[in-house]
Amino acid sequence: MGTILQTRTWLLVSAICFIAVLIVFLVPYGTCVRLLTQEYLWPGAAPLMLAPRGCVEISNAPTAAMMHIVNLQRELYGLTLQKVTMCKTETPLPSVEPNFSDEVFDEDTRAKWLPVYSGCCTYQFRRHFAVVVAEPSGTGSVVLTAALIQSRSRYARFLRYHCDSKLTRWR
């Protein structure tokens, strides 16, 4: 009887210690643990980044320079290209951050799609990326929006090394 009681006590103490260790290590990373768990348990297609305000979709092919930027970003982050869309604005768009984001995207889009600071023109929402490139065209701009996705393993690595308060905006 004494050994069964000792075994149960030992198991209870072990379980409490294990839970305490999990809490100590995971609470600071709660947001990232939640994001990764959601991605693995309930994967879903993220909505594509909205086209810039006032941008009308066109069927033109992207220029080589625009696709070069997309490919550089794709290679830099190990992404897979999903879709490319083109549109045209009637007014010229700024070509550099932060003016580009502020003028082109509404507040909700800027809150969800966070700018990626290595490279240019790239925004991230969880493991989904958008590369948005604008080139002057007549009195307006031609805008390429490329949708890309990161593998789950790279996303897990990203969360491991970049878990911070800005990611709480990804609900």
HELIX and SHEET records of a PDB file:
HELIX    1   1 GLY A    2  LEU A   26  1                                  25    
HELIX    2   2 VAL A   27  TYR A   29  5                                   3    
HELIX    3   3 GLY A   30  LEU A   41  1                                  12    
HELIX    4   4 ALA A   64  TYR A   77  1                                  14    
HELIX    5   5 ASN A   99  VAL A  104  1                                   6    
HELIX    6   6 GLU A  107  LYS A  112  1                                   6    
HELIX    7   7 ARG A  152  TYR A  161  1                                  10    
HELIX    8   8 SER A  165  ARG A  169  5                                   5    
SHEET    1   A 6 VAL A  56  ILE A  58  0                                        
SHEET    2   A 6 LEU A  79  THR A  89 -1                                        
SHEET    3   A 6 GLY A 140  GLN A 150 -1                                        
SHEET    4   A 6 HIS A 128  SER A 137 -1                                        
SHEET    5   A 6 THR A 122  PHE A 125 -1                                        
SHEET    6   A 6 LEU A 114  PRO A 115 -1                                        
END                                                                             
